[in-house]
């Protein structure tokens, strides 16, 4: 019988705390180590899809997350003149939630604290030793941690991935920037009240623009878009661009598009920007007693709408499978990867395709055909989303 009682968890974003909560239920001691010096509130907003909300329900956190964000089960598609060209209602699949990343992060951190889970901040992983029956994690500050396994949820630029799969240390740059912003709670920009109950996507001759409310109590609008960027900018160079420069670039890309798009961009004080990377296919997600989950294993463009939800799924499946201590940890890792890998890689590929599709230029005739053909394709898109949202991995 294999006794696995101690887990080293790298990363305190989404996957790390969620996994640690499932491990606690499985009777496994989990210690979380985070490279940042303290809790962060970086990032804008995103959607937790119905499949992700199902995981949160298993943790008893779904209602709290719903209250902190805006429940949404509908998608509205428009052309850049504002004409509605498609509508998808996915309420029978469950309800997703659009939410500010900081608010969602706080829900997870509060839940971890209630369960007595600790997070050691300022611990940047630099080496891993696997002796066969024990793992030692070494950190840049000279400290170390020992456990029966190490699970890395340390994001797209995962240190752990670089250590166990050095040929895949660097993720792939997609050639796109993710740009977005949050409006102040007191924003007086007129918006159709129906827009607060759905995700809103606008398609032009080229590119797309999206916006949604991130709070149900009073609409708190967030918007996002993806812009092509070649060559790849370093993180320093990207953040050296001031907000005025970024705002001007967005306004130029979406000038003349329907209200409230330009008003949203103009009223946003801080323009968030990040280079988009993905991790399309690794030779394996695990080596010995070390496993990657979430973005460390399968980062994808936000155009897939599933990054947070798949990280939550990874956490649930792995945490539940590790509860059976008669199965060696390496075999559990292999079984979990076999169950989840194909689904994750298909979603990564679809997200990249969604970004590449935005770069295709439609002329006037092409736009006319697209706008009239889109309602015919909407049911097919709905079926694809239903299949994605309905995934139930079981125990």
C-alpha positions in Angstrom: 0.0 0.0 0.0 1.3 3.4 -1.0 0.9 6.1 1.7 0.9 9.6 0.3 0.2 12.2 2.9 2.1 15.4 2.0 1.8 17.5 -1.1 4.0 20.5 -2.2 1.8 22.8 -4.3 3.5 25.4 -6.4 1.3 28.5 -7.2 -1.5 30.3 -5.4 -3.5 31.4 -8.4 -6.5 29.3 -9.3 -5.4 25.7 -9.5 -3.2 25.7 -6.4 -5.8 26.7 -3.8 -8.5 24.7 -5.5 -6.4 21.6 -5.6 -5.3 22.1 -2.0 -8.9 22.2 -0.9 -9.6 18.9 -2.6 -6.4 17.4 -1.1 -7.5 18.4 2.3 -10.7 16.5 1.8 -8.7 13.5 0.7 -6.7 13.6 4.0 -3.6 14.9 2.3 -1.5 17.7 3.8 -1.0 20.4 1.2 1.4 23.3 1.6 1.2 26.1 -1.0 4.3 28.0 -2.2 4.0 31.2 -4.2 6.7 33.2 -5.9 5.1 36.6 -5.5 5.8 38.4 -2.2 2.1 38.5 -1.2 -1.4 38.1 -2.5 -1.9 39.8 -5.8 -4.9 41.6 -7.3 -3.6 41.8 -10.8 -5.7 41.1 -13.8 -9.1 42.2 -15.0 -12.1 39.9 -15.4 -12.9 36.6 -17.0 -15.7 34.0 -17.2 -15.9 30.8 -15.2 -17.9 28.6 -17.5 -20.5 26.1 -16.3 -18.0 23.3 -16.1 -15.8 25.4 -13.8 -18.8 26.4 -11.7 -19.6 22.7 -11.3 -16.2 22.3 -9.6 -16.8 25.2 -7.4 -20.1 23.7 -6.4 -18.3 20.6 -5.3 -16.2 22.8 -3.1 -19.2 24.6 -1.7 -18.1 27.9 -3.3 -20.5 28.3 -6.3 -23.0 30.6 -4.5 -20.3 32.8 -3.1 -18.7 33.2 -6.5 -22.0 33.9 -8.1 -22.7 36.7 -5.6 -19.3 38.2 -6.2 -19.7 38.2 -10.0 -22.5 38.3 -12.6 -24.2 35.0 -13.6 -24.4 34.7 -17.4 -25.7 32.0 -19.7 -26.3 33.9 -22.9 -24.0 35.0 -25.7 -24.9 38.0 -28.0 -23.1 38.5 -31.3 -23.2 41.8 -33.2 -21.5 43.3 -36.2 -19.5 46.4 -35.8 -22.5 48.6 -36.7 -24.4 47.1 -33.7 -26.8 44.8 -35.6 -27.5 41.6 -33.7 -26.4 38.6 -35.9 -26.7 35.8 -33.4 -27.8 34.8 -29.9 -27.0 31.6 -28.0 -28.8 30.6 -24.8 -26.9 28.0 -22.8 -28.9 28.0 -19.6 -29.7 24.3 -19.9 -26.0 23.6 -19.5 -25.8 25.6 -16.3 -24.8 29.1 -15.6 -21.3 30.7 -15.9 -20.1 33.7 -13.9 -18.2 36.7 -15.2 -16.1 38.0 -12.3 -13.1 40.2 -11.5 -10.0 38.1 -11.1 -9.3 39.8 -7.7 -12.7 39.0 -6.4 -12.5 35.3 -7.4 -9.0 35.1 -6.0 -10.2 36.4 -2.7 -13.0 33.7 -2.6 -10.4 31.0 -3.0 -7.9 32.5 -0.5 -10.6 32.9 2.1 -11.7 29.3 1.6 -8.1 28.1 2.0 -7.7 30.1 5.2 -10.9 28.7 6.6 -9.5 25.2 6.0 -6.2 26.0 7.7 -4.2 25.9 4.5 -1.1 28.1 4.5 0.6 29.9 1.7 4.3 30.7 1.9 4.9 33.8 -0.2 8.2 34.9 -1.7 9.2 31.3 -2.5 10.4 31.1 -6.1 11.1 27.5 -7.2 14.6 26.9 -8.5 15.2 23.1 -8.3 13.4 19.8 -7.7 14.9 16.6 -6.3 13.0 13.4 -6.7 14.6 10.6 -4.6 12.0 8.1 -5.7 9.9 8.1 -2.6 10.2 11.8 -1.6 10.3 15.1 -3.3 12.4 18.1 -2.2 11.6 21.6 -3.6 14.4 24.2 -3.4 13.6 27.9 -3.5 15.7 30.9 -4.4 15.7 32.2 -0.9 17.6 29.1 0.2 14.6 27.4 1.9 13.3 24.0 0.9 10.2 21.8 1.4 9.8 18.0 1.4 6.8 16.0 0.5 5.5 12.9 -1.2 4.6 14.7 -4.4 4.9 18.1 -6.0 2.0 19.5 -8.0 2.8 22.7 -10.0 0.0 25.2 -10.8 2.5 28.0 -11.5 1.1 29.3 -14.7 2.0 29.7 -18.3 5.7 30.6 -17.5 5.9 27.6 -15.1 9.3 27.1 -13.4 8.3 23.5 -12.6 7.7 22.8 -16.3 11.1 24.1 -17.2 12.7 21.9 -14.5 11.1 18.6 -15.5 10.7 19.3 -19.2 13.6 21.7 -20.1 12.9 21.5 -23.8 9.4 22.9 -23.2 10.3 25.6 -20.6 9.2 28.5 -22.8 5.6 28.7 -23.9 4.6 29.6 -27.5 3.9 33.3 -28.2 0.6 33.6 -30.2 1.5 36.9 -31.8 -1.4 38.6 -30.0 -1.8 41.0 -27.1 -4.7 40.7 -24.7 -5.9 44.2 -23.9 -8.8 45.2 -21.7 -10.1 47.4 -18.9 -12.5 47.9 -16.1 -14.8 50.9 -15.8 -15.4 52.6 -12.5 -18.5 51.5 -10.5 -20.1 54.9 -11.0 -19.7 54.9 -14.8 -22.7 56.7 -16.4 -22.2 55.4 -19.9 -25.6 54.3 -21.3 -25.7 50.5 -22.0 -28.6 48.3 -22.9 -29.7 46.6 -19.6 -29.9 43.3 -21.5 -26.2 43.5 -22.1 -25.6 43.0 -18.3 -27.1 39.5 -18.5 -24.9 38.2 -21.3 -21.5 38.1 -22.9 -21.3 40.6 -25.7 -19.1 39.9 -28.8 -18.8 42.3 -31.7 -17.2 41.3 -35.0 -15.9 43.8 -37.6 -14.1 43.5 -40.9 -11.2 42.3 -38.7 -10.8 41.7 -35.0 -13.4 41.3 -32.3 -14.4 43.3 -29.2 -16.1 41.9 -26.1 -17.7 43.4 -23.0 -19.7 42.1 -20.0 -20.8 43.1 -16.6 -18.6 41.7 -13.8 -21.0 42.3 -11.0 -24.7 41.4 -10.6 -25.4 43.9 -7.8 -24.7 46.9 -10.0 -23.2 46.5 -13.5 -19.5 46.9 -13.4 -18.4 46.8 -16.9 -15.3 45.1 -18.2 -14.1 45.0 -21.8 -11.5 43.0 -23.7 -9.9 42.6 -27.2 -7.0 40.9 -28.8 -4.6 42.9 -31.0 -1.8 41.5 -33.2 1.7 42.3 -32.0 4.8 41.4 -33.8 7.6 41.3 -32.8 7.1 39.8 -29.4 7.6 42.5 -26.7 9.4 41.7 -23.4 7.3 42.2 -20.3 9.4 45.3 -19.5 8.8 46.8 -23.0 5.1 46.0 -22.9 4.5 47.7 -19.6 6.7 50.6 -20.6 3.9 51.6 -23.0 1.8 54.1 -21.1 -2.0 53.9 -20.9 -2.5 56.8 -23.3 -0.5 55.0 -26.0 -2.5 51.7 -25.4 -5.8 53.6 -25.4 -5.0 55.3 -28.6 -4.1 52.0 -30.2 -7.4 50.4 -29.2 -9.4 53.4 -30.3 -7.7 53.3 -33.7 -8.5 49.6 -34.1 -12.2 50.0 -33.1 -13.0 53.5 -34.3 -16.5 53.8 -35.6 -17.7 50.6 -34.0 -21.1 50.7 -32.3 -21.8 52.2 -28.8 -20.7 51.8 -26.1 -17.3 50.5 -27.4 -15.4 53.7 -27.9 -17.0 55.2 -24.8 -15.9 52.2 -22.8 -12.3 52.5 -24.0 -12.1 56.3 -23.6 -13.5 56.1 -20.0 -11.0 53.5 -18.9 -8.1 54.9 -16.8 -5.9 51.9 -16.6 -5.5 49.8 -19.8 -4.4 46.3 -19.0 -2.2 44.5 -21.5 -0.5 41.1 -21.6 1.2 39.1 -24.3 -0.7 35.9 -25.0 1.1 32.6 -24.9 -0.1 29.0 -25.0 1.3 25.5 -24.3 -0.2 23.4 -27.1 1.2 19.9 -26.5 3.7 18.6 -24.0 5.2 15.1 -24.2 3.8 14.5 -20.7 2.3 16.4 -17.8 4.2 14.4 -15.1 7.6 13.1 -14.4 8.1 10.8 -11.4 6.3 12.4 -8.4 5.9 15.8 -10.1 2.8 16.9 -12.0 1.7 20.0 -13.9 -1.8 21.3 -13.9 -3.7 24.3 -15.2 -1.7 26.7 -17.4 1.5 25.0 -16.5 0.3 22.0 -18.5 -2.0 23.5 -21.1 -2.1 27.3 -21.1 -4.4 28.7 -23.8 -5.5 32.0 -25.2 -8.4 33.7 -23.4 -10.2 33.3 -26.8 -10.9 29.7 -25.6 -12.9 30.9 -22.6 -11.8 27.9 -20.6 -8.5 28.6 -18.9 -9.8 29.0 -15.4 -12.4 26.3 -15.8 -10.0 23.6 -17.0 -7.6 24.5 -14.2 -10.5 23.9 -11.8 -11.3 20.6 -13.4 -7.6 19.5 -13.2 -7.7 20.3 -9.5 -10.9 18.4 -8.8 -10.0 15.2 -10.8 -6.5 15.0 -9.4 -7.5 15.7 -5.8 -10.2 13.1 -5.9 -8.1 10.5 -7.5 -5.3 10.9 -5.0 -7.7 10.0 -2.2 -7.2 6.4 -3.1 -3.8 5.7 -1.4 -3.7 2.1 -2.7 -2.7 3.5 -6.1 0.9 4.7 -6.5 1.0 8.5 -7.0 2.8 8.1 -10.4 0.0 5.9 -11.6 -2.6 8.4 -10.4 -0.8 11.2 -12.3 -0.8 9.0 -15.5 -4.5 8.2 -15.1 -5.5 11.8 -14.6 -3.4 13.0 -17.6 -5.0 10.2 -19.8 -8.4 11.5 -18.8 -7.9 15.2 -19.3 -5.1 15.6 -21.8 -7.0 15.3 -25.1 -9.8 17.6 -24.0 -7.3 20.3 -22.9 -5.2 20.1 -26.1 -8.3 20.4 -28.3 -9.3 23.5 -26.3 -5.9 25.0 -26.7 -6.0 24.5 -30.4 -9.5 25.9 -30.7 -8.5 29.0 -28.8 -5.6 29.6 -31.1 -7.9 29.1 -34.1 -10.3 31.7 -32.6 -7.5 34.2 -32.5 -6.3 33.5 -36.0 -9.8 33.8 -37.3 -9.9 37.4 -36.0 -7.0 38.3 -38.3 -8.9 37.4 -41.4 -10.0 40.5 -43.3 -13.6 40.5 -44.5 -14.5 42.9 -47.4 -18.0 44.3 -47.7 -19.4 41.3 -49.5 -17.7 38.9 -47.0 -19.2 40.8 -44.1 -22.7 40.7 -45.7 -22.5 37.0 -46.2 -21.1 36.4 -42.7 -23.8 38.4 -41.0 -26.5 36.5 -42.7 -24.9 33.1 -42.4 -24.0 33.5 -38.7 -27.4 32.6 -37.4 -27.2 29.3 -39.4 -23.8 28.5 -37.6 -25.0 29.6 -34.2 -26.6 26.2 -33.3 -23.4 24.4 -34.2 -21.4 26.8 -31.9 -24.0 26.1 -29.2 -23.6 22.4 -29.5 -19.8 22.7 -29.3 -20.1 24.8 -26.1 -22.7 22.4 -24.6 -20.4 19.5 -25.1 -17.5 21.4 -23.4 -19.7 22.6 -20.6 -21.3 19.2 -19.9 -18.0 17.4 -19.2 -18.3 15.5 -15.9 -15.1 13.5 -15.2 -16.5 11.6 -12.2 -14.5 10.3 -9.3 
